[in-house]
Amino acid sequence: MQLSCFSPNEIRTAYGLNPILNAGFTGTGQTIVIIDSFGSPDPFKDLQQFDADYGLPDPPSFKVLHPLGTVKLDQNNSDQVGWEQETNLDVQWAHALAPGANIVLLTSPVSETQGVQGLPEFLKLEQYALDHHLGKIFSQSWGATEETLFMPAGKKVLSDFDNFYREATRQHVTLLASAGDSGSANPDVNGNNYTFPTVGFPADSPWVTSIGGTTLNADVSGNYQSETVWNEGAGNATGGGYSQYYREPAYQKRYLPSSLYSQSHGYRGVPDVAFNGDPVTSVPVYLGFMPQPGYFMFGGTSAGAPQWAGLIADANQMAGHPLGFLNDALYKIGSNPLLYSQAFHDITTGDNKQGNVSGYSAMVGWDAVTGWGTPKTDFLIPLLAQPSK
């Protein structure tokens, strides 16, 4: 496949966002909260370069907060550099789809990897954001394989997050998370893949809207042509599958066909929706801290979470209030044939199988690789903002 890279305008065109933005719904008055380890050396300066190059306004407000302290960034530390890149991806592409929204970046001095490490600090940051009323949309482009949290310390983390997510949802916060980039074969704490299909946390949480990844095909102007499940093999594919911990939430039990029980066995399926995530159909991110500063191409479901955060900022502005928990509305729309075809691109081709680890296949309607599919935002955003009675 030919390598392609989509500009902000091309992504907006592919997913139908330009009419929404042109009508003035750019996320004005909304705040997107982004949580990452370490942050990057100067994310606002890099965002300004991104904006200048793509003709975007700078956000009305951009704040970087370090409630837990900072560490000195070392450009020879590949883990830190990876988080720096993730930070710029999250910031620039949340902004690209909601150029009128404020951004708050919260950074942790601890690297989140697999298992418990880093998750308690992320929870403290999110609690800080909730307590200080920093914003109503949380973008979480990170995760740990669910099974790495099945020991007592991990189950405490799951319980603590569950309690927090319930409270955040009660306060009308929208929680978004990437479904993972390892397909069905996710690693344990030692970096060795499990030999059976797994999913990641927090994407598996019933309180979270999880984002899967696709391969987007569009023309040179960004006009939508088709999409398939993102799966490059060799450990690079969209996450998706069924939790071994969380039971099937009410919105899945009510709106998904009973025929899926043979897959789910009554457990939570992920993802809920999807977005372009294939690094072959990538998005550009400006990295001013690299030895040769410039644009680098990125993909992954971690690109989808901040872009969905931008879409929800636009929808919140249109609604005149925060939408908060999304999944009830998304599943109600998806289960209505008259609305579904207008609101989503249904992805029906591909799977997330990895090597000898079985995966899941795309199918008509919801599936455990792309959820309901990718948004047709010119219809979906007004529908979320002003749902029919």
C-alpha positions in Angstrom: 0.0 0.0 0.0 1.2 3.5 -0.8 2.1 5.5 2.2 -0.2 8.5 2.7 -0.4 11.3 5.2 -3.6 13.2 5.9 -3.6 16.9 6.8 -6.2 18.3 9.2 -8.4 19.5 6.4 -8.2 16.1 4.7 -9.3 14.3 7.9 -12.1 16.9 8.4 -13.2 16.3 4.8 -13.1 12.5 5.0 -15.2 12.5 8.2 -17.6 15.3 7.2 -16.5 17.8 9.8 -16.1 20.9 7.7 -19.8 21.8 7.6 -19.8 21.7 11.4 -16.7 23.9 11.8 -17.9 26.3 9.1 -21.2 26.7 11.0 -19.1 28.0 13.9 -19.1 24.9 16.1 -15.3 24.7 16.7 -15.4 23.7 20.4 -15.6 27.3 21.6 -16.1 27.4 25.4 -15.1 23.8 25.9 -11.9 22.3 27.4 -10.2 19.1 26.5 -8.1 17.5 29.2 -5.1 15.4 28.0 -3.2 13.1 30.3 0.3 11.8 29.5 3.5 10.8 31.1 6.3 13.4 31.1 4.8 15.7 28.5 7.1 17.3 25.9 9.7 20.1 26.1 7.6 22.8 24.6 4.2 21.5 23.4 2.7 24.9 22.9 5.5 26.2 20.7 5.2 23.0 18.6 1.4 23.5 18.4 1.9 27.1 17.2 4.2 25.8 14.4 1.5 23.1 13.5 -1.1 25.8 13.5 0.9 28.2 11.3 1.6 25.5 8.8 -1.9 24.3 8.5 -3.7 27.6 8.8 -5.3 27.0 12.2 -5.8 29.5 15.0 -4.0 28.8 18.3 -6.3 27.6 21.0 -7.9 30.3 23.2 -6.1 28.8 26.2 -3.4 26.2 26.5 -2.2 25.1 29.9 0.4 22.6 31.0 0.0 21.5 34.7 2.3 19.2 36.7 0.4 18.6 40.0 2.6 15.6 40.8 5.9 17.3 39.9 8.2 16.8 36.9 11.3 15.0 35.8 14.1 16.4 33.7 13.5 15.2 30.1 16.4 13.3 28.6 16.4 13.1 24.8 18.5 10.0 25.0 15.8 8.2 26.9 13.6 6.4 24.3 10.7 6.0 26.7 10.6 9.7 27.5 10.9 10.6 23.8 8.1 8.2 23.0 5.9 10.0 25.5 7.0 13.4 24.1 5.8 12.3 20.7 2.5 11.0 22.1 2.0 14.3 23.9 2.4 16.3 20.7 0.2 14.0 18.8 -2.6 14.3 21.4 -2.3 18.1 21.6 -2.1 18.8 18.0 -4.8 16.5 16.8 -7.3 17.2 19.5 -6.8 20.9 18.5 -7.1 20.1 14.7 -10.7 18.9 15.1 -11.7 21.5 17.7 -9.7 24.6 17.0 -11.8 26.8 19.3 -11.5 24.6 22.3 -9.2 25.2 25.3 -6.6 22.5 26.1 -5.2 21.4 29.5 -2.3 19.0 29.4 -1.6 17.2 32.7 1.7 15.3 32.9 2.9 12.6 35.2 6.5 12.2 36.3 6.1 8.4 36.2 6.0 6.3 33.0 2.8 4.3 32.5 3.7 0.9 31.0 2.1 -2.4 31.8 0.4 -3.5 35.0 0.0 -1.1 37.8 3.0 1.2 37.0 1.9 4.7 36.2 -1.8 4.2 36.6 -2.2 5.5 40.1 -0.5 8.7 39.1 -2.8 9.1 36.1 -5.8 8.6 38.4 -4.5 11.3 40.7 -4.1 13.6 37.7 -7.7 12.9 36.5 -9.0 13.4 40.0 -7.2 16.7 40.1 -8.8 17.7 36.8 -12.2 16.8 38.2 -11.7 18.5 41.5 -10.5 21.7 39.9 -13.2 21.6 37.1 -10.6 21.8 34.4 -12.7 20.4 31.6 -15.5 18.0 30.6 -13.6 15.9 28.0 -10.8 13.6 29.1 -8.5 12.0 26.4 -6.6 8.9 27.5 -4.2 7.7 24.8 -2.7 4.9 26.9 -3.5 1.6 28.5 -2.4 -1.6 30.1 -3.3 -5.1 29.1 -6.3 -6.1 31.3 -4.7 -9.3 32.5 -1.7 -7.4 34.0 -4.1 -5.9 36.5 -5.6 -9.1 37.8 -3.4 -9.3 40.9 -4.6 -7.6 44.2 -2.8 -4.3 43.5 -4.1 -4.2 40.0 -7.7 -5.0 41.0 -7.4 -2.1 43.5 -6.4 0.2 40.6 -9.4 -1.1 38.6 -11.7 -0.4 41.5 -10.3 3.0 42.2 -10.7 4.0 38.5 -14.2 2.6 38.4 -15.2 4.7 41.4 -13.6 7.8 39.8 -15.2 7.1 36.4 -18.7 6.9 38.0 -18.2 10.2 39.7 -16.8 11.8 36.6 -19.7 10.5 34.6 -22.1 11.9 37.2 -20.4 15.3 36.6 -21.0 15.0 32.9 -17.4 14.3 31.8 -16.9 12.4 28.6 -14.1 9.7 29.0 -12.3 8.6 25.9 -9.6 5.9 25.5 -7.6 4.3 22.8 -8.3 0.6 22.3 -4.6 -0.3 21.8 -2.2 -1.0 18.9 -1.3 -4.6 19.3 -4.4 -6.3 17.9 -5.6 -9.3 19.9 -2.1 -10.1 21.2 -1.2 -7.8 24.0 1.9 -7.9 26.2 2.3 -8.9 29.8 4.4 -6.9 32.2 7.6 -8.6 30.8 6.7 -7.7 27.2 5.7 -11.2 26.2 2.4 -11.5 24.4 -0.4 -13.5 26.0 -1.3 -16.6 23.9 -5.0 -15.8 23.9 -7.0 -12.7 22.9 -6.8 -9.8 25.3 -8.0 -6.2 25.6 -6.6 -3.2 27.4 -7.7 -1.0 30.3 -9.1 1.7 30.4 -10.7 1.0 27.0 -12.5 -2.0 28.5 -14.2 0.1 31.2 -18.0 0.3 30.7 -17.7 4.0 31.6 -15.3 4.8 28.8 -15.9 5.3 25.1 -13.1 3.3 23.5 -11.7 4.1 20.1 -10.5 1.4 17.6 -8.4 2.0 14.5 -9.0 1.8 10.8 -7.1 2.2 7.5 -8.6 5.2 5.8 -8.7 5.4 2.0 -9.4 8.9 0.7 -8.4 10.9 -2.4 -5.9 13.7 -2.5 -8.6 16.2 -1.3 -9.6 14.0 1.6 -12.8 12.8 0.0 -13.8 9.5 1.7 -13.5 6.3 -0.4 -13.4 3.3 2.0 -12.1 1.9 5.2 -10.9 -1.4 6.5 -9.7 -2.7 9.9 -6.2 -1.5 10.6 -4.0 -4.6 10.8 -0.4 -4.6 9.5 0.4 -7.9 11.3 3.7 -8.1 13.3 2.0 -6.7 16.4 0.5 -3.6 14.8 -3.2 -3.6 14.6 -6.3 -2.1 16.3 -7.1 -3.5 19.7 -10.5 -5.0 20.2 -12.2 -8.0 21.8 -14.0 -8.8 25.0 -13.1 -8.1 28.6 -12.4 -10.9 31.0 -13.3 -8.6 33.9 -16.2 -6.3 33.1 -19.6 -7.8 32.5 -21.6 -6.7 29.5 -23.0 -3.2 30.3 -26.6 -2.4 29.9 -26.1 -0.5 26.6 -24.5 -3.5 25.0 -27.0 -5.9 26.4 -29.9 -3.8 25.1 -28.6 -2.8 21.7 -26.3 -5.6 20.4 -27.7 -8.7 18.9 -27.9 -11.8 21.1 -26.0 -13.7 18.4 -22.8 -12.0 19.7 -23.1 -13.9 23.0 -21.1 -16.8 21.5 -18.2 -14.3 21.3 -18.8 -12.2 24.4 -20.0 -14.8 26.9 -21.7 -11.8 28.6 -18.7 -9.6 28.9 -17.9 -6.0 27.8 -16.9 -5.7 24.1 -14.5 -3.1 22.8 -14.2 -0.8 21.0 -17.3 1.4 20.8 -16.3 3.4 17.8 -13.3 3.9 15.6 -11.1 6.4 13.7 -8.3 6.4 11.2 -5.3 4.8 13.0 -3.1 3.1 10.5 0.5 4.6 10.4 0.4 3.9 6.7 -2.5 6.3 6.4 -1.0 8.6 9.0 -1.3 12.1 10.3 1.6 14.6 10.6 2.8 15.8 14.0 5.3 18.5 14.5 8.2 17.6 16.8 10.4 20.5 17.6 12.5 18.6 20.1 13.9 16.0 17.7 17.5 16.2 16.5 16.1 17.3 13.1 12.9 19.2 14.0 10.0 18.8 11.6 7.0 16.7 10.8 6.8 13.0 11.6 4.0 10.7 10.6 2.0 8.9 13.3 -0.9 6.5 13.6 -2.3 4.2 16.2 -5.6 4.2 18.2 -3.8 6.8 20.3 -4.4 9.2 17.4 -8.1 8.4 17.5 -8.8 9.3 21.1 -7.8 13.0 20.9 -9.5 13.4 17.6 -12.8 12.0 19.1 -12.2 14.4 22.0 -12.1 17.2 19.5 -15.4 16.1 17.9 -17.1 15.9 21.3 -15.9 19.5 22.1 -17.6 20.6 18.9 -20.7 18.6 19.9 -20.7 20.1 23.4 -20.7 23.6 22.0 -23.5 22.8 19.6 -25.6 21.2 22.4 -24.9 24.1 24.8 -24.0 21.7 27.6 -21.5 18.8 28.1 -22.7 15.6 26.6 -21.0 13.5 29.3 -21.4 9.8 29.0 -21.7 8.9 25.3 -22.2 5.2 25.0 -26.0 5.1 25.7 -26.5 7.5 22.8 -24.0 5.9 20.5 -25.5 2.5 20.9 -29.0 3.8 20.5 -28.0 5.4 17.2 -26.1 2.4 16.0 -29.0 0.1 16.6 -31.4 2.2 14.6 -31.0 1.3 10.9 -32.4 4.6 9.7 -29.9 6.6 11.7 -26.9 4.2 11.6 -26.1 4.5 7.9 -26.2 8.3 8.1 -24.2 8.6 11.3 -21.4 6.0 10.8 -19.2 4.4 8.2 -19.8 0.7 8.9 -16.4 -1.1 8.6 -17.0 -4.6 7.4 -13.6 -5.8 6.1 -10.6 -7.0 8.1 -9.7 -8.4 11.5 -7.2 -7.9 14.3 -5.8 -11.4 14.5 -2.1 -11.5 15.4 0.1 -14.5 14.5 -1.2 -17.5 16.4 -3.5 -15.5 18.6 -7.0 -15.5 17.2 -8.8 -12.1 16.8 -12.1 -10.7 15.7 -13.5 -9.9 12.3 -15.4 -6.8 11.1 -19.0 -7.4 10.3 -22.1 -5.5 9.5 -23.1 -3.3 12.4 -21.1 -3.3 15.7 -18.1 -5.6 15.9 -15.2 -6.1 18.3 -12.6 -4.4 16.1 -14.2 -1.1 15.0 -17.3 -0.9 17.2 -20.0 1.0 15.3 -17.4 2.3 12.9 -16.1 5.8 12.1 -18.2 9.0 12.3 -20.0 10.8 9.6 -19.8 13.9 11.8 -22.0 16.2 9.7 -24.9 14.0 10.8 -23.6 12.4 14.0 -22.6 15.6 15.9 -26.0 17.3 15.5 -27.7 14.0 16.4 -25.6 13.7 19.6 -26.1 17.4 20.4 -29.8 17.5 19.8 -31.2 14.0 20.0 -34.7 13.3 19.0 -37.1 12.6 21.9 
